[in-house]
Amino acid sequence: MTGATVWLTGLPSAGKTTIARALAERLRAEGRRTEVLDGDEIRTFLSAGLGFGRADRDTNVQRIGFVAELLASHGVLALVPVIAPYADSRAAVRERHRAEGTAYLEVHVATPVEVCAERDVKGLYAKQAAGELSGLTGVDDPYEAPAAPDLRIESHTQPVADSAAALHALLTERGLV
């Protein structure tokens, strides 16, 4: 089977990982080899020691992009729910996939910062508001939303299952499932 990388980018608490895990469950039930490369897990195991400055964020994204392309080149659907705030970092990952002949889809989980702050899954927005954290993507550090993603999901307007279904439909349309 053909592999691919599906990069879900968006603000913290936008719903990236939740959507990726729901889609992965469906794909596995269909017999599809699928891996979720969660940004938080990657930071712990592959990018330990990196900070959150621009250079370290770029290094983190490139490492994840390398692993995703490697998996995808071996027939795995690599679902990558990672903020990846900078357009040029995401473009470099896309280019790596293009150069290797590996399918790559970019999905923007376009949840407004106000909704993300209400969800505040990891307590980051509360810490930032209390002055305990700086450099929070989309609040006091930039997030460059994709200008032309392959799919834009507004997770705050629909259930997780519908978001995962929209992404599954895109994969089907592109002949990847």
Disulfide bonds with the S-S distance in Angstrom:
none
